[in-house]
Amino acid sequence: MNNDRMTSKDAAKYLGIKLSTLWEWRNRSIVELPYYKIGKRKFFYMKKDLDNYLEKCRVDFIEPEQ
């Protein structure tokens, strides 16, 4: 089995969100997060895609000027 492939449940846990939130993102196109659809109701995500999404969410701390 490929360790880079994650079920929806695993992907939600990895991102730290509820499974229902991931469902909303996918079905309402709220967040651009690539996924694979196998059949009518089977989805999976690639870890590298989740990591890319998390990297885009990164906010770097900027020290305020004094």
Buried (B, 14 or more C-beta within 10 A) or exposed (E): EEEEEBEBEBBBBBBEBEBEBBEBBBEEEEBEBEBEEEEEEEBBBBBEBBEEBEEEEEEEEEEEEE
